[in-house]
Amino acid sequence: MSSAATDPRPSDPRHRVRATRTAGRAMRSRLLDAASRLFREKGLAGVSIADIAEAADAFPSQITYYFRTKEALFVEAACRDVGKLGNAFTTFEPTGPVGPPVAVNGSNPAA
């Protein structure tokens, strides 16, 4: 008897939908990761859709499917990066004592 006959999940359409949805989220995340890195390194004008697709091991058509335009991908990647930065600040816990303000570039922080 085969394992497919004893396992109801492969024939369950809901399982296929979940698997497809999970793969789609993973691809979208890979595209955002690659785009974010490339945009930081080269800027919006210095990166093409083909560059992002190659870095994410994807097809250029997948970028247009998930984001429509390179500019929309840029905005989403930037928003995600800002959100991560905000989360880092809200979860930051100083490990040592917090001292008085320190002068930077000859300025007087106490003034």
Sequence and secondary structure as in RCSB ss.txt:
>XXXX:A:sequence
MSSAATDPRPSDPRHRVRATRTAGRAMRSRLLDAASRLFREKGLAGVSIADIAEAADAFPSQITYYFRTKEALFV
EAACRDVGKLGNAFTTFEPTGPVGPPVAVNGSNPAA
>XXXX:A:secstr
  HHHH SGGG HHHHHHHHHHHHHHHHHHHHHHHHHHHHHH STT  HHHHHHHTT  HHHHHHHHSSHHHHHH
HHHHHHHHHHHHHHHT    S   S    TT  TT 
